[in-house]
């Protein structure tokens, strides 16, 4: 199979390496040249036109423009899979929706779940989930990067997979935040359990299936967060809790973090469609400076306690 | 059995002494009768051979026999007398049948179903309907003019004034020669297929085939026209999986052969008055499959979907529909037998009411899309978001060759469904009644913060708005809608765009009074009262997706509450 990767960051390189290990013809598009064994580098998106399957491994805010450019070279035959954790715009569009809107491709999917770039690159045991309405996309991803150490599950609920993934990012931020305030196991459990309930509400009002939240893209990924995988969202949460500005916290956490603007947009969306989203609201208030870092916890704890 | 009953079971066809030879330029439908038997057989064959294993065949037969026996024993009519025996005997024999016998029984069953579904097309009836239907409708509206209208053969009738066709008519005239058109309109009234058929004829577009519920064939006159104009019969009471397969396959074979088609993706009429926000995609899927199947066979016949909106100032069956939506049984009742559509006095009252209006119905033929949701260029090729043209054949290819993949086509169909929902919003034409009802209903919501919908609907005549404020708010709402129209987010009727807010209000009040058994809103001079919130709700529901966008800052909370009614949960 001819595999293409857009994005030379950790994830893009990891996918390219995993795919090269399976002896596929791999081409990576990135801003600066990289030498990876078995992978050809290109700076021109047009060079990806002959690929069967292309992974988009770029931060979600770059995805609309970049996929539009890439789309100029593609047609109905190509398969496109993204690995971003973000949701775009005030309507919380998922990236598979963006791909369908900005490119002629329809066979699209999302790679999510407890996957880290290092495991991919080094072929350590891990599991991921690929969401796509098209069984052949899941099959292609399996063939492209699957190996003895990587279990690839699939779900038809691509929307659900993407929303779960984004909401877990948000909860990771909340968890990092809480840990700075010495949240113990009990408080952490409450935060994450109520977080799952909140994420499920957002999920269903956007058209995802509630069950997807209990799978690898939701619970699975969240357990990875709680088991202490060191992802940038957690670092960002900690930095914010210590009173840093968003800019400083972002620098501290490294990489571009989807969680920052998502909290605000989820909170606004929830208000619009009249669902409760206290955790997103609290994070959004801290980020916008309406709430002092220490007060978010107090505010959440002061909420009326009801039935589950 | 009465003669009329017989007509219901078997629609009347005109005898033909010599075979009809269509003109080579006629649309495919004119050739239908010569292909009819072939089509019926092909459909029956395809469905019968889809089950290949012994278990598959047995399951299909058992499922059909059980469902049909159950339905017919309840029905106790002529159909039951004719067919119950067949199904009972089949049910008894299935277990003992050899594989060959099963195959044969399957084919016999699918042939029966396919024959029952297939329509007829009689060019004489088509020509007759072109001149008669509008004149008869005119006659219903103005009985005194009937003799003149029929005698003079006048082509410009009251119907033509009532009905406005807008949108991409020119392009469709061209596209219908390049490929197969599949019209997919919104659905709010049983009048839809009749009005749309007339609109196609009036616009120089080819007639279409469509499935009509068997309940519509109960009126012998309508039945005669529908049957002879290519409508195929859909019996929604039949629950057998095999029957649904035959239906989809019939639609697929017809589209593969280039018959322009029509179906309502909403499934049934919108009970709430809302623009469709959920679709039944079975038949849309048959069109996607048809495209793929043709590609595999080496036939490059494009399929063009035409999202169409049918927008009424007054809906014939509004009261029954909205009651059905609000009542719990609404979910269970799929076929309404006893609505205004079946009562001739309601028709007369309805059309009388409409004669006082110009453009009581606006049909908008929206921007056509291919089977994968892409727009179409002037040559009929698919256009990418970046504006270049591509061959849609790529979508049904694997490893460089076209292939069939039902799971893939089903996924394309889901994607297409989302595109259609989006197009419906953008191509919906809002009428004065929708706008005025929305402003009044939003006021009801504002004044009754914190109570549920049903409690609100009981507040008959308790909430009013001063004429002055209503005028101002209708004006503001209209202005925001016009801005949205400029962005391509929605359409408004020319009347809404041009008339003064007072005229919009007066016209709406006039349309509402006198036809429905209840008055939606009442004019009390200095103020206007929301007399029947239920009817207002029905008419304002067209604006649900736009509620937040048309609201000023002071009404945003109520607007959100209205908007949330359209959110899928």
Contacts between the chains, C-beta under 8 A, distances in Angstrom:
chain1	res1	chain2	res2	distance
A	68	B	385	6.6
A	68	B	386	6.5
A	71	B	384	6.3
A	71	B	385	6.1
A	71	B	386	5.8
A	72	B	384	7.5
A	72	B	386	4.6
A	72	B	388	6.8
A	75	B	384	7.4
A	75	B	390	4.4
A	75	B	391	7.4
A	75	B	394	4.6
A	76	B	372	6.5
A	76	B	382	8.0
A	76	B	390	6.6
A	76	B	391	7.9
A	76	B	392	6.2
A	76	B	393	7.6
A	76	B	394	3.4
A	76	B	395	3.4
A	76	B	396	7.8
A	76	B	397	7.5
A	77	B	394	4.1
A	77	B	395	7.5
A	77	B	397	5.4
A	77	B	400	7.9
A	100	B	373	7.8
A	100	B	415	6.6
A	101	B	385	6.6
A	102	B	385	5.5
A	103	B	384	7.3
A	103	B	385	6.6
A	104	B	374	6.5
A	104	B	382	7.5
A	104	B	384	4.1
A	104	B	385	6.9
A	104	B	390	5.7
A	106	B	372	5.4
A	106	B	373	7.6
A	106	B	395	6.3
A	106	B	411	7.8
A	106	B	412	6.1
A	106	B	415	5.6
A	107	B	408	7.6
A	107	B	411	7.9
A	132	B	411	7.9
A	133	B	411	3.7
A	133	B	414	5.9
A	133	B	415	7.1
A	134	B	407	7.4
A	134	B	408	5.7
A	134	B	411	4.7
A	135	B	407	4.9
A	135	B	408	7.4
A	136	B	398	7.0
A	136	B	405	7.0
A	136	B	407	7.8
A	136	B	408	6.1
A	204	B	568	7.9
A	204	B	569	6.1
A	205	B	567	5.6
A	205	B	568	7.2
A	205	B	569	6.3
A	207	B	568	5.9
A	271	B	560	7.7
A	272	B	548	6.9
A	272	B	560	5.8
A	272	B	563	7.2
A	272	B	564	7.9
A	273	B	560	7.9
A	273	B	563	7.7
A	273	B	564	5.5
A	273	B	567	4.9
A	274	B	560	6.7
A	274	B	561	7.1
A	274	B	564	4.8
